[in-house]
């Protein structure tokens, strides 16, 4: 991959799904981008202290990755279905045009959370090849506490990325989202993140790996 845009329905999805890959690509001097779709807001009914804490967490995460570009659309969580699909697609498309990523990582279509499904469908519309010929790879991420809770059993990984030198940093960044992490057997825990990386690594010959499902791959 030459450059990567990760699109997350919520803050922390980017790290759970592709944190190690982002860190590795950045270490190789390749551009990395983050577009987050929803976020807590006082306007949406969240307490001021929680919103301020979340904004601080997000900025700390941004600083750790040192993204070449990032933005949060700050749409309302859990209620993405209240927005016209065209609005979501348009907002995503603006950033795709700006950053021109070669590869894009998106949530999986069968994740139980409605926001994940909506973002997936919007991204499929927003990554049409005739509109953005610079996009060569679209892939779905495996997001702990969502993808592994689907009753569709449809996420069959076909692309693996070695993150052996970056797993501990990924976990360190994930721990910045203090309200999202818990102790095993909570699905978003250090044990769960490490165990999934070990499992995926065992499938492809690496110590630790992140898994994706290729949705579109174009070779020049």
BELNORCOR-V787869 format. One record per residue. N is the residue number from 1. RES is the residue in one small letter. NEAR is the number of other C-alpha atoms within 10 Angstrom. Layout:
# BELNORCOR-V787869
N:RES:NEAR / N:RES:NEAR
This chain:
# BELNORCOR-V787869
1:x:12 / 2:x:13 / 3:x:20 / 4:x:26 / 5:x:27 / 6:x:26 / 7:x:29 / 8:x:28 / 9:x:29 / 10:x:21 / 11:x:25 / 12:x:23 / 13:x:24 / 14:x:26 / 15:x:22 / 16:x:22 / 17:x:26 / 18:x:28 / 19:x:23 / 20:x:27 / 21:x:23 / 22:x:28 / 23:x:23 / 24:x:18 / 25:x:17 / 26:x:18 / 27:x:12 / 28:x:10 / 29:x:10 / 30:x:15 / 31:x:21 / 32:x:25 / 33:x:24 / 34:x:24 / 35:x:21 / 36:x:21 / 37:x:24 / 38:x:20 / 39:x:20 / 40:x:21 / 41:x:19 / 42:x:12 / 43:x:9 / 44:x:11 / 45:x:10 / 46:x:11 / 47:x:12 / 48:x:13 / 49:x:10 / 50:x:14 / 51:x:16 / 52:x:14 / 53:x:13 / 54:x:20 / 55:x:16 / 56:x:14 / 57:x:21 / 58:x:18 / 59:x:11 / 60:x:15 / 61:x:21 / 62:x:18 / 63:x:10 / 64:x:15 / 65:x:20 / 66:x:16 / 67:x:17 / 68:x:15 / 69:x:15 / 70:x:17 / 71:x:13 / 72:x:17 / 73:x:14 / 74:x:14 / 75:x:19 / 76:x:20 / 77:x:17 / 78:x:15 / 79:x:12 / 80:x:20 / 81:x:15 / 82:x:8 / 83:x:11 / 84:x:9 / 85:x:15 / 86:x:12 / 87:x:11 / 88:x:21 / 89:x:18 / 90:x:14 / 91:x:14 / 92:x:22 / 93:x:19 / 94:x:11 / 95:x:18 / 96:x:21 / 97:x:12 / 98:x:9 / 99:x:18 / 100:x:17 / 101:x:23 / 102:x:19 / 103:x:20 / 104:x:26 / 105:x:26 / 106:x:30 / 107:x:29 / 108:x:26 / 109:x:22 / 110:x:20 / 111:x:25 / 112:x:17 / 113:x:16 / 114:x:17 / 115:x:21 / 116:x:26 / 117:x:19 / 118:x:19 / 119:x:25 / 120:x:23 / 121:x:17 / 122:x:21 / 123:x:21 / 124:x:15 / 125:x:16 / 126:x:20 / 127:x:22 / 128:x:11 / 129:x:13 / 130:x:8 / 131:x:11 / 132:x:16 / 133:x:12 / 134:x:16 / 135:x:22 / 136:x:19 / 137:x:19 / 138:x:23 / 139:x:22 / 140:x:26 / 141:x:28 / 142:x:27 / 143:x:26 / 144:x:18 / 145:x:18 / 146:x:18 / 147:x:24 / 148:x:17 / 149:x:15 / 150:x:16 / 151:x:10 / 152:x:12 / 153:x:11 / 154:x:13 / 155:x:19 / 156:x:11 / 157:x:17 / 158:x:11 / 159:x:14 / 160:x:20 / 161:x:18 / 162:x:21 / 163:x:24 / 164:x:17 / 165:x:14 / 166:x:19 / 167:x:24 / 168:x:15 / 169:x:15 / 170:x:24 / 171:x:19 / 172:x:14 / 173:x:20 / 174:x:25 / 175:x:19 / 176:x:19 / 177:x:19 / 178:x:11 / 179:x:11 / 180:x:14 / 181:x:16 / 182:x:15 / 183:x:11 / 184:x:11 / 185:x:10 / 186:x:13 / 187:x:18 / 188:x:20 / 189:x:20 / 190:x:20 / 191:x:16 / 192:x:18 / 193:x:21 / 194:x:16 / 195:x:13 / 196:x:17 / 197:x:22 / 198:x:18 / 199:x:16 / 200:x:21 / 201:x:21 / 202:x:13 / 203:x:14 / 204:x:15 / 205:x:11 / 206:x:17 / 207:x:17 / 208:x:25 / 209:x:29 / 210:x:27 / 211:x:28 / 212:x:26 / 213:x:19 / 214:x:17 / 215:x:14 / 216:x:16 / 217:x:11 / 218:x:11 / 219:x:5 / 220:x:3
